Amino acid sequence: MNKRTEASLMRKSDSINSGSRTIAYEIVYSKRRKKAAIVVRPDLRVEFRAPQGLSREAIRGMVSRKADWVQEKLEWFAANRPPSLEKQYLDGESFLYLGREYPLKIILEGNEKPGAAICGPELIVRLPKTSPAELRPALAKKAAWQWYRQKAELEVKGHLTAYSEKLGITPPAFKVKHQKRRWGSCSADNVLRINFQLMMAPPGQLEYVVVHELCHIKEKNHSPRFWKLVGELMQGYEVHRKELKKEGWKYVL
């Protein structure tokens, strides 16, 4: 989830040497942040979240003092990472859609363009029968992504129409995209971007992300007023927010 609007953040890369180790990290400056913090992420990225104006020298000193802790966290995450979920797009591989699992079945027929759809208990991808074997995974991936994207566009548009009316605003422009690091964002000019991999999640999680980003049109931060607005629009959003944090690592296409 996007923690602040894009306009309020500035990122820079840096590193320190601590003994025989090199710790690389990304400095994330924010105009709204009052205190510095070091965050070690499960994907083994290190972030230093800094108030605007904190010097690189000061940041390097703080990272150096926390180097043992950072290394300990990196080692723990490396040892406890879930298995790779990168899809191979082969027959029988499991795909999530709206929280349910569907095995992939690739069907070769005719000469029509590749396409995908849920048919009964399976995710069917149809490819031209002339498709070379070495290209079938890539063609299946392209067809599946297009299908997930189209489904996400319909869902997001429906939620935005309904919740914008509740909020008393015109539905904003939006894009559905594949994003590695965030589920959604709201730009400074109020364009929403939603990760179409959320179609893999139970429906309430996508709905929550749409509501979350929509509320940033009114409140550009995560103040108590922001969360009050989210709660007014979507009662019980906390459950979906918690589940997305817990299960989101599974939603990989």
N, C-alpha and C positions, 0 to 999 in steps of 0.2 A: 504494500500500500504506500502510496506517495505520502511522505510525512510533511511536506511543505510544497507550496507552489514552486514551479521551476525557477521563477524569476528571483526567488529569495535565496537560492543556493549557488555556491561557487565551489568547484572541485579542483584540487591540485594533487599531484602525486609526489611522494617523497619516500625516503628510506633512511634507516640508520644501521650502523654496524654495532653489534653488541657481542663482544668476544669474537667467536668464530662465526656468528650468525648474522645474517642480514634480514632485517624486518622491513618489508615494503608496506606502505600504507597510503591511503587516500585521505587527504584533508578535505573535509566538507565544511565550508564556512557558511554561517547563517546569520543574518541580521537580527533574528529573533532570539538566538541562543545566548544565555547569560553565563553558563558554566561550560567548561571543556569536558569531553568524555571520550574514552577509547572504547570502541566496540569491535569485538572479534566475531565474525559471522560464520555460520555453519559451512558456507562455501569457501572458507579459508581466506576471505578478504578481511583486511583490517581497516577500519575507518577511525579517523580522529575527527570528532565533531567539535568545531571550534567557533567561538564568538568572532564576529567580524573584527579584524585588526590584530588578532593574536599573531605574533611573529613566528616564522618558521623555526628560528633558533629556540624560542620558548617551547614550541611543540616538540622539537627533537629532544629537548631536555626531559619533557614529561614522558615521552615514549621510552626514552632510555631508562628512566626510573621504573617504568612498568614493564620492561622487556621480559623479565622472568615470567610474569603473569601472562603476558601476551603469548609467549612461547608455549606455556603450559596449556592455554586454551586452544591454540592451534593444533597441538599434539593430540588433545582430547578429541577435537572435532575430526581430525584426520583418522583417528582410530575408530570413531563411531559414526562415520558417514554412511548413509543408506546406500545400497547398491545403485549403480548407474541406471537411470530410467530412460536414457536416450533410446528412442524408438528405432527399430531396424526395418519396419514396414514389410514384415514377412507373414505368411499365412499362420494363423493361430495366435499371433501376438495380441495381448490384451490391451484394449483402449477404454478409457472412461468416457462416459457421456451422461451428463446430469446425475453423476454420482453412481452410476451402474457400470459394470464391466461388460464389454462386448469383444469377442474374439474377431480378429480381422480375417476376412476371406477375400482373396483376390480372384476375380473372374475375368478370363480372357474371352472376348467375344466381339464380333463385328469390327468396324473401323471408326466407331464414334470416339469423341473426345473422352478422356478419363473422367470419371465421376464417382462420388461416394454417397452412401445413404445407410441409415439403420434399417435393416430388413429383418424383422423378427428378433432372434437372439444374436444377430451378427452385425458387424460393421462391414458392409460390402463395398469393395472398390472394384469398379469395372474398368478394364484397360483394353485397348485395341489388341486383337489376337496377334497382330504383327509386332507387338512390343518386344524388343530384344530382352532376354532374361536379365542381363546386367543393368538394364535401365528401369526395370519394373519397380524396385524399391523407391527410386527417386520419383517416378511417375505417380506411384501410390501415395507418397508423402504429399506431393503437390495437390492431388485430388482431395486428400483428407483435410489438409489445411484450408483449402478453399471451402469445403463443406462446413467445417467448424466456424470459419469466418462468417459465412452467410447466416448460419444459425445464430451466431452472436449478434450480428447486426440487427436481426429481427427482435431478439430478446432485449437488447439494450434500447432500441427505439421504443419498444412498448413500455419499458420501465420509465424512460425519460418522459414520455408523453404523460403517463399517469402521475408521476411524482412532481413534474414541473407544474402541473395544474394545482397540486396541493401546495406547492411552494409559491404559487402566484407569479410564475415567470414563464417566458417563452422557452420551449425546449431548446437547449443549446446545441451547437454543432458538435459532432462526435466522430471519432474514428475507432475502429477495432483493429488492434495490432498484435503481433507477436512480440512480447517484451520479456526479457530474461529476468529483470530485477524488480519489476513492480506490477501490481495488478491493475492499477489505474492512476490517472493523474488529471489535474485540471490546470491548464496553462494560464498565464497572466491575462490572456484575452478570452478566457472562459471556453476554450475548446477542450472537451473531455476525450481522453484516450483510455480505452478499456482493453485489457488483455483477453484475446479470444480463447485462450486456454482455460478460462473460467467456465467454459461450456462443459468441461470435464467434471466440474464440481456439482454438488447438489444445488438446486436452483436458488435457494436462499442466499448463497454466498455471492453469486453474481449480482443479485438484487441489492445486497448490502453494499458492494463496491460501487455500483451505480449511484445509490443514494449518498454514499460517502463523498464521492467526487462532485455530485450535484450540489451538495451543501457547501462546498468550497466556493461556489459562485457567490454565496452570501457571506461566508466567513472564510477568509484566506489562511486560517491557522487551525490549530487544534485546541482552542480555548474551551472553557466550560460552555460558552455560548454555542460553539460549534457542535459539541456532543449533545447538548440539549436539543438542537435543531435536528440532528440525526435521529434522536430518540422520538421526537415528535412526528417525524415522517414515517419511521419504521420501528414500531414497537418490537422489542425483543431482538434488536440488531446485535446485541452483545453475544448471543449464542452463535450467530453466523460468523461474526468477527473472530471469536475464539476458535471455532472449527477451521476457519481458513488459515489461521496461524498454525494450527496443529497439523492439518492435512495438506496444505498447499504444496509441499514438496513433491506430492504425487502427480500434480497436474503438469505433465511434461509431454509435449508433442514432438 
